[in-house]
Structure formats: C-alpha cells, structure tokens
Amino acid sequence: MQIHLSPRHLVLTAAIHSYVAEKIEHLESIAPDILAAHVVLFHDETKTKRYGVKVHLAVPGPDLHAEDCEADLYAAIDKVADKLGQQLRKRKTKLTSTKKHKTQLASESRKRGYARR
C-alpha cells in the first residue's frame, strides 16, 4: 500500500510521519485490499490553533474519506484512524453479507430445482 503524506502549514517531522504510517498500516489488518492512502495534515491558526487531518483511502469500489480537527495533531490522527476503521469494518460486513445472501439464494434455488423433479 502506498501512503502519501501532504503537510499544509506545518513541518512534517519523522515522529509524525512514523505515527501516521503506523496508524494507516494498522487499517490494512482490517482490510488487506487497501490500494493507497492520501493523508493531508494541516494547521489552521485562524480557529484557535487547530490541527486537522484528512484521509482518502483508495479501495476497490467506492473510496473512503474521513476528516477530523483537534487541538492536538496526534489526537486528530487517532480519531481519523478510528473513523476509517469503522468504515472499513462496515464495508467488510456489507461485502460478507452480500456474498452470504447470494450463496443462500443460489442454494435455495438449487433445492427448489431438485424438489420439482
């Protein structure tokens, strides 16, 4: 998976880079089919010195997005990672239930076909 970091109005340190990479790579354990992640870190001085994080995950199907602003940059990164984790779990459940539903319909139609003979 490719992780692309874009800092806006702040200095990207090695500690921030490794923290973001660790959080995004953890999401890969939930959904191994993540293709790429684009992370934008920004500092907004007009709103009482807030830090914000926007993340765009490229996955098969519709892409996932999350955004959060906090007074602490690391807290914002944590919240965005939690939001994306929830979205990935919901997506995985939806895909799994769709597969089960299709399998169940196919088996029921086969059973009906055998009963008619």
Biopython code that builds the backbone (N, CA, C, O; Angstrom):
import numpy as np
from Bio.PDB.StructureBuilder import StructureBuilder

atoms = [
    (1, "MET", "N", (0.843, -1.169, 0.000)),
    (1, "MET", "CA", (0.000, 0.000, 0.000)),
    (1, "MET", "C", (0.892, 1.238, 0.000)),
    (1, "MET", "O", (1.906, 1.294, 0.696)),
    (2, "GLN", "N", (0.501, 2.206, -0.779)),
    (2, "GLN", "CA", (1.233, 3.465, -0.826)),
    (2, "GLN", "C", (0.577, 4.459, 0.128)),
    (2, "GLN", "O", (-0.647, 4.593, 0.162)),
    (3, "ILE", "N", (1.398, 5.144, 0.892)),
    (3, "ILE", "CA", (0.916, 6.190, 1.782)),
    (3, "ILE", "C", (1.547, 7.502, 1.337)),
    (3, "ILE", "O", (2.771, 7.634, 1.301)),
    (4, "HIS", "N", (0.708, 8.462, 1.004)),
    (4, "HIS", "CA", (1.182, 9.763, 0.548)),
    (4, "HIS", "C", (0.795, 10.800, 1.592)),
    (4, "HIS", "O", (-0.390, 10.988, 1.871)),
    (5, "LEU", "N", (1.783, 11.472, 2.169)),
    (5, "LEU", "CA", (1.550, 12.490, 3.187)),
    (5, "LEU", "C", (1.730, 13.884, 2.601)),
    (5, "LEU", "O", (2.704, 14.149, 1.895)),
    (6, "SER", "N", (0.786, 14.772, 2.898)),
    (6, "SER", "CA", (0.869, 16.158, 2.442)),
    (6, "SER", "C", (0.694, 17.090, 3.633)),
    (6, "SER", "O", (-0.430, 17.275, 4.101)),
    (7, "PRO", "N", (1.768, 17.676, 4.132)),
    (7, "PRO", "CA", (1.622, 18.643, 5.225)),
    (7, "PRO", "C", (1.253, 20.023, 4.680)),
    (7, "PRO", "O", (1.802, 20.466, 3.671)),
    (8, "ARG", "N", (0.332, 20.688, 5.346)),
    (8, "ARG", "CA", (-0.079, 22.040, 4.969)),
    (8, "ARG", "C", (0.105, 22.953, 6.183)),
    (8, "ARG", "O", (-0.557, 22.765, 7.204)),
    (9, "HIS", "N", (0.974, 23.913, 6.080)),
    (9, "HIS", "CA", (1.237, 24.900, 7.132)),
    (9, "HIS", "C", (1.797, 24.275, 8.406)),
    (9, "HIS", "O", (1.575, 24.793, 9.500)),
    (10, "LEU", "N", (2.511, 23.181, 8.273)),
    (10, "LEU", "CA", (3.223, 22.604, 9.413)),
    (10, "LEU", "C", (4.414, 21.811, 8.891)),
    (10, "LEU", "O", (4.470, 21.442, 7.718)),
    (11, "VAL", "N", (5.356, 21.559, 9.778)),
    (11, "VAL", "CA", (6.575, 20.839, 9.416)),
    (11, "VAL", "C", (6.356, 19.359, 9.687)),
    (11, "VAL", "O", (5.948, 18.971, 10.782)),
    (12, "LEU", "N", (6.628, 18.546, 8.693)),
    (12, "LEU", "CA", (6.466, 17.100, 8.821)),
    (12, "LEU", "C", (7.741, 16.520, 9.426)),
    (12, "LEU", "O", (8.779, 16.458, 8.768)),
    (13, "THR", "N", (7.650, 16.099, 10.682)),
    (13, "THR", "CA", (8.804, 15.516, 11.354)),
    (13, "THR", "C", (8.789, 14.000, 11.172)),
    (13, "THR", "O", (7.792, 13.424, 10.736)),
    (14, "ALA", "N", (9.881, 13.379, 11.503)),
    (14, "ALA", "CA", (9.978, 11.918, 11.394)),
    (14, "ALA", "C", (9.000, 11.241, 12.350)),
    (14, "ALA", "O", (8.440, 10.194, 12.026)),
    (15, "ALA", "N", (8.793, 11.831, 13.524)),
    (15, "ALA", "CA", (7.869, 11.258, 14.501)),
    (15, "ALA", "C", (6.434, 11.277, 13.980)),
    (15, "ALA", "O", (5.704, 10.297, 14.128)),
    (16, "ILE", "N", (6.030, 12.387, 13.373)),
    (16, "ILE", "CA", (4.679, 12.488, 12.807)),
    (16, "ILE", "C", (4.538, 11.502, 11.661)),
    (16, "ILE", "O", (3.530, 10.803, 11.561)),
    (17, "HIS", "N", (5.532, 11.442, 10.804)),
    (17, "HIS", "CA", (5.495, 10.539, 9.656)),
    (17, "HIS", "C", (5.353, 9.084, 10.106)),
    (17, "HIS", "O", (4.527, 8.350, 9.563)),
    (18, "SER", "N", (6.131, 8.669, 11.069)),
    (18, "SER", "CA", (6.064, 7.273, 11.523)),
    (18, "SER", "C", (4.741, 6.988, 12.235)),
    (18, "SER", "O", (4.204, 5.886, 12.119)),
    (19, "TYR", "N", (4.206, 7.974, 12.974)),
    (19, "TYR", "CA", (2.935, 7.785, 13.676)),
    (19, "TYR", "C", (1.787, 7.595, 12.687)),
    (19, "TYR", "O", (0.949, 6.709, 12.856)),
    (20, "VAL", "N", (1.759, 8.433, 11.656)),
    (20, "VAL", "CA", (0.717, 8.317, 10.633)),
    (20, "VAL", "C", (0.855, 6.990, 9.886)),
    (20, "VAL", "O", (-0.139, 6.306, 9.642)),
    (21, "ALA", "N", (2.074, 6.630, 9.528)),
    (21, "ALA", "CA", (2.301, 5.373, 8.810)),
    (21, "ALA", "C", (1.857, 4.182, 9.654)),
    (21, "ALA", "O", (1.263, 3.242, 9.127)),
    (22, "GLU", "N", (2.133, 4.209, 10.938)),
    (22, "GLU", "CA", (1.725, 3.121, 11.830)),
    (22, "GLU", "C", (0.203, 2.999, 11.891)),
    (22, "GLU", "O", (-0.336, 1.894, 11.831)),
    (23, "LYS", "N", (-0.488, 4.129, 12.010)),
    (23, "LYS", "CA", (-1.948, 4.118, 12.103)),
    (23, "LYS", "C", (-2.588, 3.641, 10.794)),
    (23, "LYS", "O", (-3.550, 2.873, 10.821)),
    (24, "ILE", "N", (-2.067, 4.087, 9.665)),
    (24, "ILE", "CA", (-2.633, 3.694, 8.378)),
    (24, "ILE", "C", (-2.329, 2.225, 8.093)),
    (24, "ILE", "O", (-3.186, 1.513, 7.569)),
    (25, "GLU", "N", (-1.133, 1.760, 8.427)),
    (25, "GLU", "CA", (-0.797, 0.352, 8.214)),
    (25, "GLU", "C", (-1.637, -0.557, 9.102)),
    (25, "GLU", "O", (-1.910, -1.699, 8.732)),
    (26, "HIS", "N", (-2.051, -0.067, 10.270)),
    (26, "HIS", "CA", (-2.935, -0.852, 11.129)),
    (26, "HIS", "C", (-4.280, -1.089, 10.447)),
    (26, "HIS", "O", (-4.894, -2.138, 10.639)),
    (27, "LEU", "N", (-4.739, -0.127, 9.654)),
    (27, "LEU", "CA", (-6.001, -0.287, 8.927)),
    (27, "LEU", "C", (-5.912, -1.416, 7.909)),
    (27, "LEU", "O", (-6.921, -2.027, 7.556)),
    (28, "GLU", "N", (-4.710, -1.686, 7.446)),
    (28, "GLU", "CA", (-4.525, -2.755, 6.471)),
    (28, "GLU", "C", (-4.804, -4.129, 7.085)),
    (28, "GLU", "O", (-5.125, -5.072, 6.363)),
    (29, "SER", "N", (-4.687, -4.249, 8.401)),
    (29, "SER", "CA", (-5.028, -5.518, 9.048)),
    (29, "SER", "C", (-6.535, -5.750, 9.037)),
    (29, "SER", "O", (-6.982, -6.896, 9.076)),
    (30, "ILE", "N", (-7.321, -4.678, 8.984)),
    (30, "ILE", "CA", (-8.778, -4.796, 8.909)),
    (30, "ILE", "C", (-9.196, -5.143, 7.483)),
    (30, "ILE", "O", (-10.020, -6.031, 7.269)),
    (31, "ALA", "N", (-8.626, -4.439, 6.516)),
    (31, "ALA", "CA", (-8.968, -4.655, 5.106)),
    (31, "ALA", "C", (-7.672, -4.707, 4.300)),
    (31, "ALA", "O", (-7.096, -3.662, 3.997)),
    (32, "PRO", "N", (-7.210, -5.891, 3.952)),
    (32, "PRO", "CA", (-5.936, -6.000, 3.227)),
    (32, "PRO", "C", (-5.996, -5.516, 1.767)),
    (32, "PRO", "O", (-4.971, -5.480, 1.088)),
    (33, "ASP", "N", (-7.185, -5.145, 1.287)),
    (33, "ASP", "CA", (-7.314, -4.723, -0.108)),
    (33, "ASP", "C", (-7.194, -3.215, -0.303)),
    (33, "ASP", "O", (-7.603, -2.700, -1.343)),
    (34, "ILE", "N", (-6.642, -2.497, 0.674)),
    (34, "ILE", "CA", (-6.429, -1.057, 0.530)),
    (34, "ILE", "C", (-5.314, -0.831, -0.493)),
    (34, "ILE", "O", (-4.222, -1.387, -0.370)),
    (35, "LEU", "N", (-5.599, -0.020, -1.489)),
    (35, "LEU", "CA", (-4.628, 0.232, -2.561)),
    (35, "LEU", "C", (-3.673, 1.367, -2.204)),
    (35, "LEU", "O", (-2.460, 1.242, -2.377)),
    (36, "ALA", "N", (-4.223, 2.471, -1.706)),
    (36, "ALA", "CA", (-3.392, 3.634, -1.399)),
    (36, "ALA", "C", (-4.098, 4.510, -0.375)),
    (36, "ALA", "O", (-5.313, 4.431, -0.195)),
    (37, "ALA", "N", (-3.311, 5.343, 0.290)),
    (37, "ALA", "CA", (-3.850, 6.288, 1.264)),
    (37, "ALA", "C", (-3.224, 7.651, 1.022)),
    (37, "ALA", "O", (-2.007, 7.768, 0.877)),
    (38, "HIS", "N", (-4.053, 8.670, 0.979)),
    (38, "HIS", "CA", (-3.571, 10.041, 0.842)),
    (38, "HIS", "C", (-3.958, 10.780, 2.123)),
    (38, "HIS", "O", (-5.141, 10.932, 2.426)),
    (39, "VAL", "N", (-2.966, 11.232, 2.862)),
    (39, "VAL", "CA", (-3.182, 11.881, 4.156)),
    (39, "VAL", "C", (-2.752, 13.335, 4.048)),
    (39, "VAL", "O", (-1.627, 13.633, 3.647)),
    (40, "VAL", "N", (-3.653, 14.233, 4.407)),
    (40, "VAL", "CA", (-3.348, 15.658, 4.419)),
    (40, "VAL", "C", (-3.380, 16.124, 5.874)),
    (40, "VAL", "O", (-4.404, 16.013, 6.547)),
    (41, "LEU", "N", (-2.262, 16.640, 6.345)),
    (41, "LEU", "CA", (-2.150, 17.180, 7.697)),
    (41, "LEU", "C", (-2.093, 18.698, 7.574)),
    (41, "LEU", "O", (-1.264, 19.228, 6.834)),
    (42, "PHE", "N", (-2.974, 19.408, 8.299)),
    (42, "PHE", "CA", (-2.963, 20.867, 8.171)),
    (42, "PHE", "C", (-3.106, 21.519, 9.538)),
    (42, "PHE", "O", (-3.645, 20.948, 10.485)),
    (43, "HIS", "N", (-2.599, 22.734, 9.591)),
    (43, "HIS", "CA", (-2.629, 23.546, 10.803)),
    (43, "HIS", "C", (-3.402, 24.808, 10.473)),
    (43, "HIS", "O", (-3.022, 25.559, 9.574)),
    (44, "ASP", "N", (-4.498, 25.046, 11.206)),
    (44, "ASP", "CA", (-5.342, 26.206, 10.956)),
    (44, "ASP", "C", (-5.208, 27.179, 12.128)),
    (44, "ASP", "O", (-5.774, 26.945, 13.196)),
    (45, "GLU", "N", (-4.475, 28.249, 11.936)),
    (45, "GLU", "CA", (-4.235, 29.208, 13.013)),
    (45, "GLU", "C", (-5.417, 30.137, 13.246)),
    (45, "GLU", "O", (-5.500, 30.769, 14.299)),
    (46, "THR", "N", (-6.321, 30.234, 12.300)),
    (46, "THR", "CA", (-7.459, 31.131, 12.477)),
    (46, "THR", "C", (-8.478, 30.578, 13.455)),
    (46, "THR", "O", (-9.214, 31.350, 14.070)),
    (47, "LYS", "N", (-8.543, 29.286, 13.616)),
    (47, "LYS", "CA", (-9.522, 28.665, 14.515)),
    (47, "LYS", "C", (-8.842, 28.168, 15.783)),
    (47, "LYS", "O", (-8.761, 26.959, 16.001)),
    (48, "THR", "N", (-8.366, 29.049, 16.597)),
    (48, "THR", "CA", (-7.719, 28.747, 17.881)),
    (48, "THR", "C", (-6.664, 27.653, 17.770)),
    (48, "THR", "O", (-6.622, 26.719, 18.571)),
    (49, "LYS", "N", (-5.823, 27.792, 16.766)),
    (49, "LYS", "CA", (-4.670, 26.900, 16.577)),
    (49, "LYS", "C", (-5.090, 25.422, 16.576)),
    (49, "LYS", "O", (-4.668, 24.656, 17.442)),
    (50, "ARG", "N", (-5.908, 25.032, 15.614)),
    (50, "ARG", "CA", (-6.395, 23.659, 15.496)),
    (50, "ARG", "C", (-5.583, 22.913, 14.444)),
    (50, "ARG", "O", (-5.107, 23.491, 13.467)),
    (51, "TYR", "N", (-5.440, 21.611, 14.676)),
    (51, "TYR", "CA", (-4.790, 20.732, 13.716)),
    (51, "TYR", "C", (-5.864, 19.850, 13.083)),
    (51, "TYR", "O", (-6.781, 19.382, 13.758)),
    (52, "GLY", "N", (-5.735, 19.639, 11.808)),
    (52, "GLY", "CA", (-6.712, 18.814, 11.112)),
    (52, "GLY", "C", (-6.036, 17.733, 10.291)),
    (52, "GLY", "O", (-4.884, 17.861, 9.875)),
    (53, "VAL", "N", (-6.784, 16.671, 10.072)),
    (53, "VAL", "CA", (-6.296, 15.547, 9.282)),
    (53, "VAL", "C", (-7.409, 15.123, 8.340)),
    (53, "VAL", "O", (-8.547, 14.924, 8.765)),
    (54, "LYS", "N", (-7.084, 14.984, 7.065)),
    (54, "LYS", "CA", (-7.999, 14.443, 6.067)),
    (54, "LYS", "C", (-7.342, 13.214, 5.459)),
    (54, "LYS", "O", (-6.163, 13.246, 5.106)),
    (55, "VAL", "N", (-8.099, 12.136, 5.335)),
    (55, "VAL", "CA", (-7.548, 10.907, 4.777)),
    (55, "VAL", "C", (-8.488, 10.401, 3.688)),
    (55, "VAL", "O", (-9.708, 10.391, 3.851)),
    (56, "HIS", "N", (-7.897, 9.988, 2.591)),
    (56, "HIS", "CA", (-8.616, 9.391, 1.469)),
    (56, "HIS", "C", (-8.010, 8.007, 1.248)),
    (56, "HIS", "O", (-6.829, 7.885, 0.925)),
    (57, "LEU", "N", (-8.824, 6.967, 1.425)),
    (57, "LEU", "CA", (-8.363, 5.599, 1.198)),
    (57, "LEU", "C", (-8.898, 5.106, -0.134)),
    (57, "LEU", "O", (-10.102, 5.158, -0.386)),
    (58, "ALA", "N", (-8.013, 4.633, -0.977)),
    (58, "ALA", "CA", (-8.412, 4.054, -2.254)),
    (58, "ALA", "C", (-8.573, 2.546, -2.046)),
    (58, "ALA", "O", (-7.610, 1.839, -1.751)),
    (59, "VAL", "N", (-9.797, 2.076, -2.205)),
    (59, "VAL", "CA", (-10.119, 0.657, -2.075)),
    (59, "VAL", "C", (-10.931, 0.250, -3.299)),
    (59, "VAL", "O", (-11.492, 1.113, -3.975)),
    (60, "PRO", "N", (-11.005, -1.043, -3.599)),
    (60, "PRO", "CA", (-11.881, -1.467, -4.694)),
    (60, "PRO", "C", (-13.322, -1.050, -4.397)),
    (60, "PRO", "O", (-13.837, -1.300, -3.307)),
    (61, "GLY", "N", (-13.949, -0.430, -5.353)),
    (61, "GLY", "CA", (-15.293, 0.094, -5.127)),
    (61, "GLY", "C", (-15.203, 1.552, -4.729)),
    (61, "GLY", "O", (-14.229, 2.230, -5.057)),
    (62, "PRO", "N", (-16.214, 2.040, -4.022)),
    (62, "PRO", "CA", (-16.182, 3.444, -3.597)),
    (62, "PRO", "C", (-15.057, 3.710, -2.599)),
    (62, "PRO", "O", (-14.827, 2.920, -1.683)),
    (63, "ASP", "N", (-14.362, 4.828, -2.786)),
    (63, "ASP", "CA", (-13.272, 5.199, -1.891)),
    (63, "ASP", "C", (-13.833, 5.686, -0.557)),
    (63, "ASP", "O", (-14.988, 6.102, -0.469)),
    (64, "LEU", "N", (-12.997, 5.628, 0.476)),
    (64, "LEU", "CA", (-13.401, 6.051, 1.808)),
    (64, "LEU", "C", (-12.695, 7.347, 2.179)),
    (64, "LEU", "O", (-11.529, 7.551, 1.841)),
    (65, "HIS", "N", (-13.412, 8.220, 2.878)),
    (65, "HIS", "CA", (-12.878, 9.513, 3.291)),
    (65, "HIS", "C", (-13.176, 9.722, 4.767)),
    (65, "HIS", "O", (-14.203, 9.265, 5.269)),
    (66, "ALA", "N", (-12.283, 10.409, 5.459)),
    (66, "ALA", "CA", (-12.521, 10.802, 6.845)),
    (66, "ALA", "C", (-11.755, 12.086, 7.127)),
    (66, "ALA", "O", (-10.699, 12.338, 6.547)),
    (67, "GLU", "N", (-12.305, 12.891, 8.028)),
    (67, "GLU", "CA", (-11.689, 14.168, 8.376)),
    (67, "GLU", "C", (-11.989, 14.476, 9.837)),
    (67, "GLU", "O", (-13.075, 14.176, 10.334)),
    (68, "ASP", "N", (-11.010, 15.081, 10.527)),
    (68, "ASP", "CA", (-11.224, 15.480, 11.909)),
    (68, "ASP", "C", (-10.276, 16.621, 12.266)),
    (68, "ASP", "O", (-9.177, 16.723, 11.723)),
    (69, "CYS", "N", (-10.719, 17.479, 13.190)),
    (69, "CYS", "CA", (-9.902, 18.580, 13.699)),
    (69, "CYS", "C", (-9.861, 18.496, 15.216)),
    (69, "CYS", "O", (-10.884, 18.272, 15.863)),
    (70, "GLU", "N", (-8.691, 18.675, 15.769)),
    (70, "GLU", "CA", (-8.496, 18.658, 17.220)),
    (70, "GLU", "C", (-7.434, 19.692, 17.586)),
    (70, "GLU", "O", (-6.746, 20.232, 16.720)),
    (71, "ALA", "N", (-7.315, 19.955, 18.884)),
    (71, "ALA", "CA", (-6.285, 20.867, 19.363)),
    (71, "ALA", "C", (-4.904, 20.214, 19.290)),
    (71, "ALA", "O", (-3.893, 20.910, 19.191)),
    (72, "ASP", "N", (-4.858, 18.869, 19.339)),
    (72, "ASP", "CA", (-3.610, 18.119, 19.273)),
    (72, "ASP", "C", (-3.576, 17.326, 17.970)),
    (72, "ASP", "O", (-4.556, 16.672, 17.615)),
    (73, "LEU", "N", (-2.468, 17.382, 17.268)),
    (73, "LEU", "CA", (-2.349, 16.686, 15.985)),
    (73, "LEU", "C", (-2.474, 15.176, 16.148)),
    (73, "LEU", "O", (-3.141, 14.523, 15.346)),
    (74, "TYR", "N", (-1.846, 14.618, 17.168)),
    (74, "TYR", "CA", (-1.888, 13.166, 17.379)),
    (74, "TYR", "C", (-3.300, 12.692, 17.711)),
    (74, "TYR", "O", (-3.692, 11.597, 17.306)),
    (75, "ALA", "N", (-4.070, 13.499, 18.443)),
    (75, "ALA", "CA", (-5.459, 13.156, 18.749)),
    (75, "ALA", "C", (-6.300, 13.149, 17.467)),
    (75, "ALA", "O", (-7.162, 12.290, 17.285)),
    (76, "ALA", "N", (-6.039, 14.113, 16.585)),
    (76, "ALA", "CA", (-6.763, 14.165, 15.309)),
    (76, "ALA", "C", (-6.440, 12.941, 14.459)),
    (76, "ALA", "O", (-7.329, 12.380, 13.818)),
    (77, "ILE", "N", (-5.186, 12.527, 14.449)),
    (77, "ILE", "CA", (-4.783, 11.339, 13.693)),
    (77, "ILE", "C", (-5.481, 10.098, 14.254)),
    (77, "ILE", "O", (-5.958, 9.252, 13.498)),
    (78, "ASP", "N", (-5.536, 9.996, 15.589)),
    (78, "ASP", "CA", (-6.209, 8.864, 16.228)),
    (78, "ASP", "C", (-7.689, 8.809, 15.861)),
    (78, "ASP", "O", (-8.211, 7.744, 15.532)),
    (79, "LYS", "N", (-8.363, 9.955, 15.917)),
    (79, "LYS", "CA", (-9.791, 9.988, 15.613)),
    (79, "LYS", "C", (-10.067, 9.619, 14.162)),
    (79, "LYS", "O", (-11.016, 8.889, 13.877)),
    (80, "VAL", "N", (-9.252, 10.115, 13.251)),
    (80, "VAL", "CA", (-9.440, 9.782, 11.840)),
    (80, "VAL", "C", (-9.207, 8.290, 11.613)),
    (80, "VAL", "O", (-9.941, 7.659, 10.853)),
    (81, "ALA", "N", (-8.204, 7.728, 12.258)),
    (81, "ALA", "CA", (-7.934, 6.294, 12.122)),
    (81, "ALA", "C", (-9.110, 5.478, 12.660)),
    (81, "ALA", "O", (-9.466, 4.454, 12.077)),
    (82, "ASP", "N", (-9.715, 5.919, 13.764)),
    (82, "ASP", "CA", (-10.881, 5.226, 14.313)),
    (82, "ASP", "C", (-12.076, 5.300, 13.354)),
    (82, "ASP", "O", (-12.779, 4.311, 13.148)),
    (83, "LYS", "N", (-12.295, 6.489, 12.772)),
    (83, "LYS", "CA", (-13.395, 6.648, 11.818)),
    (83, "LYS", "C", (-13.206, 5.740, 10.610)),
    (83, "LYS", "O", (-14.149, 5.095, 10.152)),
    (84, "LEU", "N", (-11.989, 5.695, 10.103)),
    (84, "LEU", "CA", (-11.726, 4.836, 8.943)),
    (84, "LEU", "C", (-11.851, 3.360, 9.306)),
    (84, "LEU", "O", (-12.315, 2.560, 8.493)),
    (85, "GLY", "N", (-11.445, 2.996, 10.508)),
    (85, "GLY", "CA", (-11.601, 1.621, 10.967)),
    (85, "GLY", "C", (-13.064, 1.208, 10.994)),
    (85, "GLY", "O", (-13.407, 0.097, 10.591)),
    (86, "GLN", "N", (-13.928, 2.104, 11.471)),
    (86, "GLN", "CA", (-15.362, 1.822, 11.486)),
    (86, "GLN", "C", (-15.909, 1.670, 10.069)),
    (86, "GLN", "O", (-16.697, 0.765, 9.795)),
    (87, "GLN", "N", (-15.489, 2.555, 9.176)),
    (87, "GLN", "CA", (-15.959, 2.476, 7.790)),
    (87, "GLN", "C", (-15.498, 1.187, 7.125)),
    (87, "GLN", "O", (-16.254, 0.565, 6.379)),
    (88, "LEU", "N", (-14.250, 0.781, 7.394)),
    (88, "LEU", "CA", (-13.735, -0.453, 6.801)),
    (88, "LEU", "C", (-14.457, -1.681, 7.356)),
    (88, "LEU", "O", (-14.745, -2.617, 6.609)),
    (89, "ARG", "N", (-14.752, -1.688, 8.657)),
    (89, "ARG", "CA", (-15.497, -2.811, 9.233)),
    (89, "ARG", "C", (-16.905, -2.890, 8.651)),
    (89, "ARG", "O", (-17.399, -3.978, 8.356)),
    (90, "LYS", "N", (-17.545, -1.739, 8.489)),
    (90, "LYS", "CA", (-18.884, -1.706, 7.906)),
    (90, "LYS", "C", (-18.849, -2.213, 6.465)),
    (90, "LYS", "O", (-19.728, -2.964, 6.043)),
    (91, "ARG", "N", (-17.834, -1.799, 5.719)),
    (91, "ARG", "CA", (-17.682, -2.231, 4.329)),
    (91, "ARG", "C", (-17.461, -3.732, 4.253)),
    (91, "ARG", "O", (-18.039, -4.409, 3.402)),
    (92, "LYS", "N", (-16.617, -4.254, 5.151)),
    (92, "LYS", "CA", (-16.316, -5.681, 5.160)),
    (92, "LYS", "C", (-17.566, -6.498, 5.503)),
    (92, "LYS", "O", (-17.822, -7.533, 4.888)),
    (93, "THR", "N", (-18.340, -6.032, 6.480)),
    (93, "THR", "CA", (-19.581, -6.709, 6.856)),
    (93, "THR", "C", (-20.570, -6.700, 5.701)),
    (93, "THR", "O", (-21.232, -7.704, 5.436)),
    (94, "LYS", "N", (-20.668, -5.585, 5.027)),
    (94, "LYS", "CA", (-21.588, -5.459, 3.903)),
    (94, "LYS", "C", (-21.197, -6.413, 2.774)),
    (94, "LYS", "O", (-22.054, -7.081, 2.197)),
    (95, "LEU", "N", (-19.900, -6.474, 2.462)),
    (95, "LEU", "CA", (-19.437, -7.378, 1.412)),
    (95, "LEU", "C", (-19.663, -8.835, 1.795)),
    (95, "LEU", "O", (-20.075, -9.634, 0.954)),
    (96, "THR", "N", (-19.401, -9.192, 3.043)),
    (96, "THR", "CA", (-19.570, -10.561, 3.510)),
    (96, "THR", "C", (-21.038, -10.964, 3.490)),
    (96, "THR", "O", (-21.371, -12.065, 3.051)),
    (97, "SER", "N", (-21.921, -10.083, 3.961)),
    (97, "SER", "CA", (-23.341, -10.424, 3.994)),
    (97, "SER", "C", (-23.903, -10.528, 2.582)),
    (97, "SER", "O", (-24.800, -11.336, 2.340)),
    (98, "THR", "N", (-23.403, -9.740, 1.653)),
    (98, "THR", "CA", (-23.851, -9.833, 0.272)),
    (98, "THR", "C", (-23.454, -11.175, -0.322)),
    (98, "THR", "O", (-24.247, -11.810, -1.018)),
    (99, "LYS", "N", (-22.217, -11.612, -0.047)),
    (99, "LYS", "CA", (-21.780, -12.911, -0.547)),
    (99, "LYS", "C", (-22.623, -14.033, 0.045)),
    (99, "LYS", "O", (-23.034, -14.947, -0.670)),
    (100, "LYS", "N", (-22.884, -13.964, 1.360)),
    (100, "LYS", "CA", (-23.691, -14.991, 2.016)),
    (100, "LYS", "C", (-25.098, -15.015, 1.444)),
    (100, "LYS", "O", (-25.666, -16.083, 1.218)),
    (101, "HIS", "N", (-25.662, -13.826, 1.208)),
    (101, "HIS", "CA", (-27.010, -13.736, 0.670)),
    (101, "HIS", "C", (-27.081, -14.369, -0.725)),
    (101, "HIS", "O", (-28.014, -15.115, -1.021)),
    (102, "LYS", "N", (-26.104, -14.073, -1.573)),
    (102, "LYS", "CA", (-26.093, -14.645, -2.916)),
    (102, "LYS", "C", (-25.925, -16.156, -2.869)),
    (102, "LYS", "O", (-26.557, -16.873, -3.644)),
    (103, "THR", "N", (-25.074, -16.649, -1.961)),
    (103, "THR", "CA", (-24.868, -18.084, -1.807)),
    (103, "THR", "C", (-26.142, -18.751, -1.309)),
    (103, "THR", "O", (-26.503, -19.832, -1.774)),
    (104, "GLN", "N", (-26.814, -18.117, -0.375)),
    (104, "GLN", "CA", (-28.043, -18.670, 0.170)),
    (104, "GLN", "C", (-29.121, -18.727, -0.907)),
    (104, "GLN", "O", (-29.832, -19.727, -1.012)),
    (105, "LEU", "N", (-29.253, -17.676, -1.704)),
    (105, "LEU", "CA", (-30.240, -17.685, -2.780)),
    (105, "LEU", "C", (-29.944, -18.777, -3.801)),
    (105, "LEU", "O", (-30.856, -19.443, -4.290)),
    (106, "ALA", "N", (-28.662, -18.956, -4.119)),
    (106, "ALA", "CA", (-28.293, -19.990, -5.084)),
    (106, "ALA", "C", (-28.617, -21.379, -4.544)),
    (106, "ALA", "O", (-29.126, -22.222, -5.283)),
    (107, "SER", "N", (-28.330, -21.631, -3.272)),
    (107, "SER", "CA", (-28.606, -22.949, -2.704)),
    (107, "SER", "C", (-30.107, -23.195, -2.605)),
    (107, "SER", "O", (-30.555, -24.321, -2.819)),
    (108, "GLU", "N", (-30.887, -22.178, -2.289)),
    (108, "GLU", "CA", (-32.342, -22.336, -2.230)),
    (108, "GLU", "C", (-32.924, -22.627, -3.604)),
    (108, "GLU", "O", (-33.836, -23.443, -3.740)),
    (109, "SER", "N", (-32.398, -21.963, -4.612)),
    (109, "SER", "CA", (-32.912, -22.213, -5.963)),
    (109, "SER", "C", (-32.534, -23.617, -6.429)),
    (109, "SER", "O", (-33.299, -24.254, -7.153)),
    (110, "ARG", "N", (-31.360, -24.104, -6.023)),
    (110, "ARG", "CA", (-30.981, -25.486, -6.356)),
    (110, "ARG", "C", (-31.892, -26.479, -5.657)),
    (110, "ARG", "O", (-32.285, -27.484, -6.249)),
    (111, "LYS", "N", (-32.230, -26.206, -4.401)),
    (111, "LYS", "CA", (-33.128, -27.092, -3.652)),
    (111, "LYS", "C", (-34.504, -27.136, -4.292)),
    (111, "LYS", "O", (-35.103, -28.206, -4.398)),
    (112, "ARG", "N", (-35.004, -26.006, -4.715)),
    (112, "ARG", "CA", (-36.308, -25.943, -5.385)),
    (112, "ARG", "C", (-36.256, -26.705, -6.695)),
    (112, "ARG", "O", (-37.217, -27.376, -7.073)),
    (113, "GLY", "N", (-35.138, -26.600, -7.381)),
    (113, "GLY", "CA", (-34.984, -27.316, -8.656)),
    (113, "GLY", "C", (-34.998, -28.815, -8.456)),
    (113, "GLY", "O", (-35.577, -29.529, -9.275)),
    (114, "TYR", "N", (-34.380, -29.326, -7.393)),
    (114, "TYR", "CA", (-34.370, -30.755, -7.120)),
    (114, "TYR", "C", (-35.749, -31.232, -6.653)),
    (114, "TYR", "O", (-36.141, -32.362, -6.943)),
    (115, "ALA", "N", (-36.474, -30.392, -5.945)),
    (115, "ALA", "CA", (-37.801, -30.792, -5.423)),
    (115, "ALA", "C", (-38.805, -30.930, -6.549)),
    (115, "ALA", "O", (-39.741, -31.719, -6.427)),
    (116, "ARG", "N", (-38.650, -30.199, -7.638)),
    (116, "ARG", "CA", (-39.588, -30.250, -8.750)),
    (116, "ARG", "C", (-39.419, -31.480, -9.601)),
    (116, "ARG", "O", (-40.355, -31.876, -10.294)),
    (117, "ARG", "N", (-38.263, -32.095, -9.572)),
    (117, "ARG", "CA", (-38.001, -33.249, -10.432)),
    (117, "ARG", "C", (-38.718, -34.457, -9.977)),
    (117, "ARG", "O", (-38.601, -35.514, -10.596)),
]
sb = StructureBuilder()
sb.init_structure("model")
sb.init_model(0)
sb.init_chain("A")
sb.init_seg("    ")
for serial, (resi, resn, name, xyz) in enumerate(atoms, 1):
    if name == "N":
        sb.init_residue(resn, " ", resi, " ")
    sb.init_atom(name, np.array(xyz, "f"), 0.0, 1.0, " ", f" {name:<3s}", serial, name[0])
structure = sb.get_structure()
